[in-house]
Amino acid sequence: MIPRFARPINIWIAAGFGLTAVFWNRRFHEQKVFILSFAWFSFLAVCPGLYFRPHYFLVMLPVISLLAGLGISAAYEYLQERNASSKVTLIPIAMFVLMFLSALYGQRKYLFKMDAIHVHREMYAGDGFPEAIAVGSYIRDHSSSQDRIVVLGSEPQIYFYAQRRSATGYIYMYPLMERQKFALRMQVDMEKEIENTQPKIVVFVDTLTWDWKPEWDASEPHMNIFMWIRAYLDAHYDLMAEVPIEGASSNLWGAPCRFYIFRRK
């Protein structure tokens, strides 16, 4: 599925026309290898794993924009070279203006009516991005720049907001929960790294972003990490703060989703 901001069909038509222009427009012949390579590798960048989530298509936007520009330029030059009337020659320019205005209109709510926080709420409801900023600020205020922290969840942006280094190389948890042969070994590696580093602050993210499966029960091997987290936190950490995640659905057990911030005893 293509992102909403990249869906107007006229943009894709112009980009497709621009892609063909590298073969018949003499001005683009010298750049043909670069343009075609850029388009091909941008497409390949979307394909690894064959997961086509909307935000993956972001990597194609630069080449789509370039090709759309080439298409408009090539069409304008083509009409000029054939001495078309001024009204006909302006058709590609009018198409560009139409694409620009339609993009502004389609995004008017995000561009002119909403601030950054409300844009996050609208586009990524319940994902906790605004709350992650608050968590990062809290950590900065309650730790020194030399302190290590760890985020037990899939929110690595907290490290950047907190301006603190991670106590483990596993900065998000998806690979540790996948059905793959290294998952349990990766869990153990992460646990050892955390135990050896003894981070000053631990953030436990209690949401479905762990990518656990509803059919898993406590005996599922992939759930061992949660048993370790509970035992480790109970033994070495005190709960400092809780940050509710606005708009988030309940977690696996029906409880509200939160960021839990722990400080070492």
N, C-alpha and C positions, 0 to 999 in steps of 0.2 A: 504494500500500500504506500502510495507516494504522499509526502507531507502536504497538508492543506495549502501552505504558502507556495507550493510548487505545482499545483494542479491545473492552473488555467491552460486550456488546450492550445491557445494561440502562442504561448511561450514554447511549447514543445513542437509546434508546427514550424515556428521560426528557427528553432534549434536544428530540426531535421533538415530544413532547407539550407541552413548554414553548413551542415555536414556535407551535403552534396556539393556545395559551392567550392570546396577545396579541390574538386576534380575539374570543374569547368571555368572557374574564375582564375585568370592568369595571375592576378595579384596575390593570390594565396598559395601558389604552387611552391614557393620557397619555404613556406611554413607548414606544408602539408604533413610532413612526418611528425612535427611537433603536435599539430592539432589532432591528428588521428591517434597518436600515442596517448595524448592527454585524455581523449574521449574513451579509448579502450581501457586504460588503466583505472580511470574513474569508475567505469562500469564494473571492472573486476573487484574494485575495493568494496563494492556493495555485496558481492557474492559469497565470500568465505563463510562456510558453515551452512549456506543456503537458508539463512534466517533473514527474511526481508521485512524487518520492522521499520516503521515510518522514518525514524530518525537516522537510519543507516543511509538514506538517500541524500542526506546533507552533503556528503562528499561529492555528489554529482552536480551540485548547484553551481560551482565555479565554471565547469566546462559547459553546462547548459546555458549559462549567461553568456559565455564567450561565443558559443555557436549561434545563439539567438542574435547577438550583435553582428556576427559575420553574415547571417542570413539577411538581416535588414540592409546592411551595407552592400552586399552582393546584388540584392534585388534593385536597390536604388541605382547602382552603377550600370546594371543590365539595361534598365529602362532609359538611362541617359545616353548610353552608347547607341541605342536604336532610335534616338531623336523622338522619343515619346513626348506627348504634350505635357505641359507643366502639371496639369491636374493628375494625370496618370503617374507621373514621376513621384508625386507626393504620397502615393498610396503606401509605400513602405514606411515613410515617416509617420503617416497617420496610424499605421499598425503599431509602431513603436509607442506612440502616445497613448493608444488604446490599451496596450499591455501595461504601461506604467500606471495609468489611471485606474485600471481594473485591479492591479495589485494594491494600490493605495486604498481603494474602496474595500477590497476584501479584508484588509488588515487594519481598517480604520479604528476598530475598537482597541486593538493592541497598541497602535501607534499614537493615537490622539486622546483616548479616553481613560486608559488604565495606567497605573504605575507598575513598577517591576514586580512588586509583591502580588498584586492582583492578577497580573499576567501569569505568574506561576500558579496561582490558585486555579485559574481558568484552564490552563493547558495541562497541568500536572497535578490535578486535585488528589490530595491524600498522599503524595509522595514525600512530603516533609522537607522540601527544599528551603522554604523560608525559615522553618524551625531549625534546620541545620546551621543557618547563619547565627541564630541565637545560641546554639550549643557551642559553636566555635568561639563566640565572644565570651561565653561563660568560662570556657577552658582557658582562654588567654588571661582572664582576670584571676584565675585560681591556680596558676602554674607558672613556672619560669620557662624561658626560652630553651633551657637545656633539658627540660623534662621530656620524657617519651610518653606517648599516649597510644591507645589502641582503640579502634572502632570495630566492634563485633557486629557487623552488618555489611551492607553493600552501599555505603554512603561515604566514599573516600574523599568527597569534597570537604568533609569536616576537618580533615588534616590541613587543608589549605586555609579554611576559615580560622582555624585555631592557630595556624603558623607553628605547628609542632610536628616533630618527626614521629613516624610510626615505629612501634616496638616490634613489628613483624613485617615481612615482605608481602604478606597476604592482605592487601588493602581492600578487597571485597570478597564476599563469601560464595558467590555463585559456583565457581569450580569445585569448591569443597562439598557442595550438595548435589552435584551431578552424578548420574549413573555412569561413572567411568572408573577404571581400575585404580587410578591414583588418588581418588577422592579421600579415602580414609587415611592414607599415608600423608596427604597434604594437611588433613586435620591435625594429625599428631605432630607434624612439623611446626604448624602454627602454634599449637599449645606449648611446645617446648621453647620456641622463640619467646613467647610471652612470659613464661615462667622464668627464663634466664634473664630477660631484660627488666622484669618487674616494673612495668609502666606506672607512672604516677597517677594517671587517670584512665579509666576504662569507660567507654560509651557502649552500652548494649542497645541495639536497635530492635525494638519489639514490633516488627511489622512483617508482612508477607514477602518483603524483598529478599528474605533468605532463600526464597524459591523452594521451600519445602513442599511436599505433596500432601494434600489432605488425607490420603489413604495411609500415610505412614503412621505407625504407632510407636510407642516408647521402645519397643524391641527392635525397631529398624536400625541397622548399623549406622546409617547416616545421621541418626538423632543423637549419637553418642556425644557429639560436640556440645549439645545443650546440657547434658549431665555434667560435663567437665566445666562449662561456664558457671553453672550454679554452684558447684563445689568450690571452684577457685575464687569466685567473688565472695561467697560466704566466709571463706577462710581468711582472705587478705584485704577486703575492701569494704568501705562503708558507702552507703547510698548518700549522695550529696544533693541531687536534684532530679526532677522529672519534668520533661517537656512534652506535653500532649501534641499530637500531630493532627492539625485541623483538617477535617474532610476525609480522614483515612477510615477505611472500613475496619472492622474488628480483626484482631489477629486470629490465629488458628484455633484458639480456645474461646473466642468470643469476647475477649477483653479489649479495652480501648488501646490503640497503638500509641506508643510513646518512645522517646529517647530517655534512657536511664543513664545518669552520669554518676560514676563511682570514683572514690578517691582512696588511694592505698592507706591502710591503717598505720 
